[in-house]
Amino acid sequence: MSLSRFWVAVCIVACCIPLFFVGPQKVGYSVTSENGVTHVEGGSSPSTFLFVAVVPFLFFNAPKPGVTLRDRPSFFRRFCCFWLDFFLIMFVLSPVIGMIPMALEYVRTGQFAWQFERDYLTTYDKVLAAPAVLSMMAMIFMYFAYPMMKGKQTPGEFLLGMRLEQLNEEQSGLKQASLRTFLSFIALCG
């Protein structure tokens, strides 16, 4: 199956349309504490699950690049590509990660709600925070490393017509892809 950039862009924009009609939703999981006051909120939204279905499909079905690019992408284009990919993966992971505290809140209270807010901690809040953050970081990391290992593009690279080329024409292994991804995050954040 061959996907065109146009249809990939149409799919992503089509996933965004319900978000505008539903309005802002609390998606994901957040625990904040300021001056001794703790605020916990979490949840998900049915409208965000379009991203959960569409983006992984695009991610795993993006064609292997068959053309050699003649010019090196500009820094601005690479920067836009990273942020496009970052927002796509966050749109996928946030509703999924938000389902866990939402389900636990349902078990605790016996009432189902797509979002919840409270001003106190429960036992599972303390236990859930670190694994949720670490698993989300690992999935974001693999979102960028996996295409390098398979010689494919991320959806952002595909949309912006970019690809990573190896000098020796071989696919990156896990070690090389992980190192490149880790150094990219350091360069971006450091």
Kinemage of the C-alpha trace (Angstrom):
@kinemage 1
@onewidth
@group {chain A} dominant
@subgroup {mainchain}
@vectorlist {calphas} color= white
{ca met a 1} P 0.000 0.000 0.000
{ca ser a 2} L 1.338 3.393 -0.925
{ca leu a 3} L 0.375 6.470 1.039
{ca ser a 4} L 0.711 9.966 -0.345
{ca arg a 5} L 1.651 12.978 1.748
{ca phe a 6} L -1.645 14.591 0.864
{ca trp a 7} L -3.742 11.724 2.272
{ca val a 8} L -1.609 11.457 5.392
{ca ala a 9} L -2.126 15.183 6.013
{ca val a 10} L -5.873 14.800 5.361
{ca cys a 11} L -6.052 11.957 7.921
{ca ile a 12} L -4.263 13.995 10.579
{ca val a 13} L -6.397 17.097 9.961
{ca ala a 14} L -9.554 14.945 9.995
{ca cys a 15} L -8.552 13.649 13.432
{ca cys a 16} L -8.246 17.256 14.667
{ca ile a 17} L -11.739 18.329 13.553
{ca pro a 18} L -13.660 16.604 16.393
{ca leu a 19} L -11.357 18.258 18.931
{ca phe a 20} L -12.614 21.687 17.839
{ca phe a 21} L -16.275 20.699 18.191
{ca val a 22} L -15.898 18.939 21.537
{ca gly a 23} L -13.879 21.775 23.042
{ca pro a 24} L -10.943 21.614 25.404
{ca gln a 25} L -10.724 18.377 27.339
{ca lys a 26} L -8.473 17.268 30.147
{ca val a 27} L -6.516 14.466 28.592
{ca gly a 28} L -3.689 12.681 30.367
{ca tyr a 29} L -2.680 12.738 34.001
{ca ser a 30} L -1.366 15.571 36.146
{ca val a 31} L -0.400 15.888 39.811
{ca thr a 32} L 0.725 19.317 41.007
{ca ser a 33} L 1.571 20.544 44.466
{ca glu a 34} L 2.085 24.156 45.427
{ca asn a 35} L 2.332 25.598 48.938
{ca gly a 36} L 1.065 22.344 50.432
{ca val a 37} L -2.007 22.196 48.184
{ca thr a 38} L -2.146 19.183 45.874
{ca his a 39} L -4.251 19.123 42.732
{ca val a 40} L -4.843 15.910 40.762
{ca glu a 41} L -6.562 15.738 37.393
{ca gly a 42} L -6.783 13.172 34.694
{ca gly a 43} L -8.925 11.616 32.086
{ca ser a 44} L -9.380 10.990 28.449
{ca ser a 45} L -11.819 11.868 25.700
{ca pro a 46} L -13.479 9.725 23.047
{ca ser a 47} L -12.632 12.302 20.377
{ca thr a 48} L -8.903 11.924 21.012
{ca phe a 49} L -8.966 8.212 20.260
{ca leu a 50} L -9.015 8.966 16.534
{ca phe a 51} L -5.327 9.834 16.942
{ca val a 52} L -4.778 6.581 18.823
{ca ala a 53} L -6.033 4.681 15.779
{ca val a 54} L -4.757 6.789 12.880
{ca val a 55} L -1.222 7.828 13.894
{ca pro a 56} L 0.060 4.290 14.675
{ca phe a 57} L -1.435 3.130 11.369
{ca leu a 58} L 0.477 5.872 9.559
{ca phe a 59} L 3.571 5.156 11.645
{ca phe a 60} L 3.736 1.459 10.761
{ca asn a 61} L 2.556 1.827 7.163
{ca ala a 62} L 4.710 4.723 6.009
{ca pro a 63} L 6.545 3.551 2.919
{ca lys a 64} L 10.283 3.115 2.898
{ca pro a 65} L 11.740 6.145 1.174
{ca gly a 66} L 12.734 5.232 -2.344
{ca val a 67} L 14.261 8.485 -3.515
{ca thr a 68} L 17.486 10.149 -2.583
{ca leu a 69} L 17.085 13.729 -1.504
{ca arg a 70} L 19.296 16.155 -3.342
{ca asp a 71} L 19.541 18.828 -0.712
{ca arg a 72} L 19.970 18.703 3.009
{ca pro a 73} L 16.852 19.798 4.941
{ca ser a 74} L 17.221 23.126 6.680
{ca phe a 75} L 17.418 23.379 10.448
{ca phe a 76} L 13.969 24.992 10.483
{ca arg a 77} L 12.451 22.107 8.515
{ca arg a 78} L 14.046 19.534 10.828
{ca phe a 79} L 12.860 21.525 13.847
{ca cys a 80} L 9.276 21.601 12.455
{ca cys a 81} L 9.481 17.894 11.733
{ca phe a 82} L 10.491 17.122 15.323
{ca trp a 83} L 7.658 19.190 16.788
{ca leu a 84} L 5.109 17.739 14.393
{ca asp a 85} L 6.180 14.236 15.409
{ca phe a 86} L 6.272 15.196 19.078
{ca phe a 87} L 2.718 16.564 19.006
{ca leu a 88} L 1.481 13.521 17.093
{ca ile a 89} L 2.937 11.092 19.630
{ca met a 90} L 1.601 13.183 22.518
{ca phe a 91} L -1.879 13.126 20.938
{ca val a 92} L -1.585 9.328 20.839
{ca leu a 93} L -0.102 8.715 24.282
{ca ser a 94} L -2.022 11.230 26.389
{ca pro a 95} L -5.461 9.609 26.012
{ca val a 96} L -3.986 6.151 26.586
{ca ile a 97} L -2.021 7.220 29.677
{ca gly a 98} L -5.113 9.122 30.887
{ca met a 99} L -7.201 5.944 30.788
{ca ile a 100} L -5.207 4.359 33.616
{ca pro a 101} L -5.938 6.945 36.345
{ca met a 102} L -9.456 7.342 34.962
{ca ala a 103} L -10.069 3.601 35.405
{ca leu a 104} L -8.529 3.638 38.882
{ca glu a 105} L -10.716 6.615 39.811
{ca tyr a 106} L -13.739 4.648 38.631
{ca val a 107} L -12.720 1.671 40.809
{ca arg a 108} L -12.169 3.992 43.787
{ca thr a 109} L -15.421 5.999 43.502
{ca gly a 110} L -17.730 3.660 41.613
{ca gln a 111} L -18.692 6.471 39.209
{ca phe a 112} L -17.447 6.692 35.633
{ca ala a 113} L -16.399 10.058 34.226
{ca trp a 114} L -14.180 10.910 31.267
{ca gln a 115} L -12.374 13.532 33.374
{ca phe a 116} L -11.817 14.000 37.078
{ca glu a 117} L -10.290 16.601 39.374
{ca arg a 118} L -9.614 16.570 43.097
{ca asp a 119} L -7.536 18.431 45.652
{ca tyr a 120} L -6.082 15.489 47.551
{ca leu a 121} L -3.764 12.552 46.874
{ca thr a 122} L -4.734 8.929 47.065
{ca thr a 123} L -2.399 5.974 47.450
{ca tyr a 124} L -2.459 5.128 43.761
{ca asp a 125} L -1.527 8.705 42.794
{ca lys a 126} L 1.816 8.256 44.515
{ca val a 127} L 2.352 4.855 42.915
{ca leu a 128} L 1.100 5.785 39.433
{ca ala a 129} L 3.013 9.003 38.743
{ca ala a 130} L 6.554 7.655 38.216
{ca pro a 131} L 5.617 4.608 36.079
{ca ala a 132} L 3.295 6.745 33.923
{ca val a 133} L 6.021 9.307 33.239
{ca leu a 134} L 8.711 6.685 32.607
{ca ser a 135} L 6.529 4.611 30.285
{ca met a 136} L 5.517 7.717 28.351
{ca met a 137} L 9.169 8.746 27.982
{ca ala a 138} L 10.084 5.236 26.777
{ca met a 139} L 7.292 5.254 24.183
{ca ile a 140} L 8.302 8.706 22.919
{ca phe a 141} L 11.893 7.499 22.694
{ca met a 142} L 10.875 4.426 20.677
{ca tyr a 143} L 8.653 6.533 18.408
{ca phe a 144} L 11.809 8.251 17.176
{ca ala a 145} L 14.213 5.262 17.367
{ca tyr a 146} L 12.036 2.568 15.736
{ca pro a 147} L 11.868 4.143 12.248
{ca met a 148} L 15.657 4.502 12.211
{ca met a 149} L 16.045 0.803 13.002
{ca lys a 150} L 13.616 -0.175 10.226
{ca gly a 151} L 14.847 2.310 7.614
{ca lys a 152} L 11.482 4.111 7.586
{ca gln a 153} L 10.243 7.623 8.265
{ca thr a 154} L 8.210 9.018 11.112
{ca pro a 155} L 4.883 10.557 10.031
{ca gly a 156} L 6.458 14.028 10.420
{ca glu a 157} L 9.419 13.131 8.215
{ca phe a 158} L 7.049 11.652 5.643
{ca leu a 159} L 4.832 14.758 5.621
{ca leu a 160} L 7.775 17.136 5.261
{ca gly a 161} L 9.575 14.990 2.673
{ca met a 162} L 12.580 14.137 4.803
{ca arg a 163} L 14.420 10.953 5.584
{ca leu a 164} L 17.444 9.803 7.482
{ca glu a 165} L 20.097 8.377 5.195
{ca gln a 166} L 22.795 6.036 6.394
{ca leu a 167} L 26.224 6.457 4.874
{ca asn a 168} L 26.829 2.706 4.633
{ca glu a 169} L 23.349 1.849 3.190
{ca glu a 170} L 22.558 -0.413 6.162
{ca gln a 171} L 19.747 -0.032 8.647
{ca ser a 172} L 20.605 1.277 12.084
{ca gly a 173} L 20.672 -1.212 14.877
{ca leu a 174} L 19.022 -0.641 18.238
{ca lys a 175} L 22.241 0.722 19.730
{ca gln a 176} L 22.890 3.256 16.950
{ca ala a 177} L 19.235 4.353 16.739
{ca ser a 178} L 19.021 4.725 20.520
{ca leu a 179} L 22.238 6.735 20.695
{ca arg a 180} L 21.136 9.023 17.858
{ca thr a 181} L 17.702 9.558 19.461
{ca phe a 182} L 19.221 10.207 22.885
{ca leu a 183} L 21.722 12.724 21.488
{ca ser a 184} L 18.935 14.436 19.542
{ca phe a 185} L 16.954 14.940 22.744
{ca ile a 186} L 20.040 16.291 24.516
{ca ala a 187} L 20.695 18.696 21.636
{ca leu a 188} L 17.090 19.883 21.718
{ca cys a 189} L 16.768 20.218 25.492
{ca gly a 190} L 20.313 21.124 26.454
